[in-house]
Amino acid sequence: MVAGYAVITIVVLLVFFLFSAIKVLNEYERAVVFRLGRVLGQPKGPGLIIIIPLIDRYIRIGLRTIVQDVPPQDVITRDNVTVKVSAVIYFRVINPLKAVIDVENYLYATSQLSQTTLRSVCGQAELDELLSKREDVSAQIQTILDRHTEPWGIKVSAVELKNIDLPEEMQRSIARQAEAERERRAKVINAEGEFQAAQRLLDAAALMAKEPIALQLRYLQTVREMSSEQGSTSTILPIPIDFLSTWIKKYSA
């Protein structure tokens, strides 16, 4: 009887040991294993790994790209305009060992670093630069973050500015400025059109002065257009003497 209990106990302990020792890691996961407080070689996985219970401790690290929102930050731009800027960062762990050993919590550390970097970079730019050159500002933030997170085994692949919230008075000022710019462009286009029309008229006048027959042909075309219009109103057109001089000379000869 005692031997039977002993066998059952051993079997239970063996099952518990196997259940605690065998771990399965997905393709996008790695495990940093500590044995009695010391790192046990390179990260393990993916697939099946063996952990000694009560002796080994492991930490799972994902290698997929992490998308993290940067909450809105109060920023004073270089031209003393207060705005709220939010962003989103894309990063992933490329060295699980560094991400565990060299930083306490790489997610929290990356989040805090992104907030301070966002305030710093946006504070060095003017409002017009933030609004018109978002890609340049995002690239600058990404470069700074990538340089600071490299010792942690993290690669920042992209940073995108999400929203730039302006004060109401600044929004009204920008709207008035945009409206004035549209009016200026409309006036310039109108003036350019009038200039081109006047230039064409001058060219036509020069051509007709150079070739009098062109003026006579234009006159005939106008008469034809007026005669083709529907209506009962009679129109009397004066005929210039110069126009009839050719016919007079022809029949008087």
C-alpha positions in Angstrom: 0.0 0.0 0.0 2.8 2.4 0.9 4.6 1.6 -2.3 1.4 2.3 -4.3 1.1 5.8 -2.7 4.7 6.4 -3.4 4.3 5.6 -7.1 1.2 7.8 -7.3 3.1 10.6 -5.6 6.0 10.3 -8.0 3.7 10.2 -11.0 1.9 13.3 -9.8 5.2 15.1 -9.2 6.4 14.0 -12.6 3.3 15.3 -14.3 3.5 18.6 -12.4 7.2 18.9 -13.3 6.5 18.3 -17.0 3.6 20.7 -17.0 5.8 23.4 -15.4 8.9 22.7 -17.4 7.6 22.5 -20.9 6.7 25.8 -22.5 5.7 26.6 -26.1 6.7 29.9 -27.7 5.0 31.2 -30.8 7.0 32.2 -33.9 7.0 35.9 -32.9 8.0 35.2 -29.2 11.4 34.7 -27.5 12.1 33.8 -23.9 14.9 35.2 -21.8 15.7 32.5 -19.2 17.3 33.2 -15.8 18.8 30.4 -13.8 19.4 31.3 -10.2 19.5 34.9 -11.2 21.9 34.6 -14.1 21.0 34.8 -17.8 21.0 31.4 -19.4 22.7 32.0 -22.8 20.8 33.6 -25.7 17.0 34.0 -25.8 15.1 30.7 -26.4 12.5 29.9 -28.9 10.4 29.7 -30.9 8.9 26.3 -30.3 9.3 24.0 -27.4 11.6 25.0 -24.5 12.4 23.3 -21.1 12.3 25.3 -17.9 13.4 23.8 -14.6 10.8 24.7 -12.0 11.9 26.7 -8.9 15.3 27.2 -10.5 14.7 28.8 -13.8 12.6 32.0 -14.5 11.7 33.2 -18.0 10.3 36.4 -19.5 8.4 36.3 -22.8 9.3 39.1 -25.3 7.2 39.7 -28.4 9.0 40.6 -31.6 6.0 42.0 -33.5 5.7 45.7 -34.2 4.1 47.6 -31.4 1.8 50.6 -32.1 1.7 53.0 -29.2 -0.2 56.2 -28.9 1.5 59.3 -27.5 -1.1 61.2 -25.5 -1.7 64.9 -26.3 1.2 67.1 -25.1 1.0 70.8 -24.4 3.7 72.4 -26.5 4.8 76.0 -26.8 6.2 76.5 -30.3 9.1 78.7 -31.2 6.8 81.6 -32.1 5.0 81.3 -28.7 1.8 79.5 -29.7 0.4 77.0 -27.3 -0.8 73.8 -29.1 -1.7 70.2 -28.2 0.1 67.6 -30.2 -0.5 63.9 -30.2 1.3 61.2 -32.1 1.7 57.5 -32.7 4.9 55.5 -32.7 5.8 52.1 -34.3 8.6 50.1 -32.8 9.6 46.5 -32.1 12.1 44.6 -30.1 15.1 43.4 -32.1 17.3 42.3 -29.1 15.2 40.6 -26.4 18.2 40.2 -24.1 18.8 44.0 -24.0 15.1 44.8 -23.7 15.0 42.7 -20.4 18.4 43.5 -18.9 19.2 47.1 -19.9 15.8 48.6 -19.1 13.3 47.9 -16.4 10.2 48.2 -18.5 10.9 49.0 -22.1 7.2 49.8 -23.0 6.9 52.4 -20.2 10.4 53.7 -21.0 9.7 54.1 -24.7 6.4 55.8 -23.9 7.9 58.4 -21.6 10.8 59.0 -24.0 8.4 59.6 -26.9 6.4 62.2 -24.9 9.5 64.2 -23.9 10.9 64.0 -27.4 7.6 65.1 -28.9 7.5 68.2 -26.7 11.2 69.0 -27.3 11.1 68.7 -31.1 7.7 70.5 -31.6 8.9 73.3 -29.2 11.8 74.0 -31.5 9.6 74.4 -34.6 7.2 77.3 -35.5 3.5 76.7 -36.0 3.7 76.9 -39.8 6.3 74.2 -39.8 4.2 71.9 -37.6 1.2 72.4 -40.0 3.0 72.2 -43.3 6.0 70.0 -42.6 4.6 67.2 -40.5 6.7 64.6 -42.3 9.9 66.4 -41.5 9.0 66.8 -37.8 7.9 63.2 -37.6 11.2 62.0 -39.2 13.2 64.1 -36.7 11.3 62.6 -33.7 11.8 59.1 -35.1 15.6 59.6 -35.5 16.0 60.9 -31.9 13.9 58.0 -30.5 15.7 55.4 -32.5 19.0 56.7 -31.3 18.0 56.6 -27.6 16.2 53.3 -27.7 19.0 51.4 -29.6 20.8 50.5 -26.3 17.6 48.9 -25.1 17.4 46.6 -28.2 14.4 48.5 -29.6 14.0 49.8 -33.2 11.7 52.7 -33.8 10.5 52.3 -37.4 8.1 55.3 -37.7 6.5 58.2 -35.9 3.4 60.0 -37.1 1.9 63.2 -35.8 -1.9 62.5 -35.3 -3.5 65.8 -34.2 -2.4 69.4 -33.7 -5.1 71.2 -31.7 -4.9 75.0 -32.0 -6.6 77.6 -29.8 -9.8 79.0 -31.1 -8.4 82.5 -31.7 -5.6 81.0 -33.6 -8.0 78.9 -35.7 -10.0 82.1 -36.6 -6.8 83.9 -37.4 -5.6 81.1 -39.8 -9.1 81.0 -41.4 -8.9 84.8 -42.1 -5.4 84.4 -43.5 -6.5 81.6 -45.8 -9.5 83.6 -47.0 -7.3 86.6 -47.7 -4.9 84.4 -49.6 -7.7 83.0 -51.7 -9.0 86.5 -52.5 -5.4 87.6 -53.4 -5.1 84.6 -55.8 -8.5 85.3 -57.4 -7.5 89.0 -58.0 -4.2 87.9 -59.5 -5.8 85.4 -61.8 -8.4 88.0 -62.8 -5.7 90.6 -63.5 -3.7 88.1 -65.5 -6.7 87.2 -67.6 -7.4 90.9 -68.3 -3.8 91.4 -69.2 -3.8 88.5 -71.6 -7.1 89.6 -73.2 -5.7 93.2 -73.7 -2.5 91.7 -75.1 -4.5 89.7 -77.6 -6.5 92.8 -78.6 -3.3 94.7 -79.2 -2.0 91.9 -81.3 -5.3 91.8 -83.3 -5.2 95.6 -83.7 -1.6 95.5 -84.9 -2.5 92.8 -87.4 -5.5 94.6 -88.8 -3.5 97.8 -89.1 -0.9 95.9 -91.0 -3.4 94.1 -93.2 -6.6 96.2 -93.9 -8.3 93.3 -95.5 -8.4 91.5 -92.2 -10.6 94.3 -90.8 -12.9 94.0 -93.8 -13.2 90.2 -93.3 -14.0 90.7 -89.6 -16.6 93.2 -90.6 -18.3 90.8 -93.0 -18.2 88.1 -90.3 -20.0 90.4 -87.9 -22.6 91.2 -90.4 -23.2 87.5 -91.1 -23.6 86.7 -87.4 -26.1 89.5 -86.9 -28.1 88.5 -89.9 -28.3 84.9 -88.7 -29.9 85.8 -85.4 -33.6 85.3 -85.1 -35.8 88.4 -84.5 -37.8 91.0 -86.3 -35.7 94.0 -85.4 -34.1 95.5 -88.4 -30.5 96.6 -88.1 -28.9 99.3 -90.2 -25.2 98.9 -90.6 -23.0 101.8 -91.9 -20.6 100.7 -94.6 -17.3 102.5 -94.5 -16.1 104.1 -97.8 -12.8 102.3 -97.6 -14.7 99.0 -97.8 -16.4 100.1 -101.1 -13.4 101.8 -102.6 -12.2 98.5 -104.1 -15.5 97.9 -105.8 -15.8 101.5 -107.0 -12.4 101.4 -108.6 -13.2 98.1 -110.3 -16.4 99.2 -112.0 -15.3 102.7 -112.8 -12.2 101.5 -114.7 
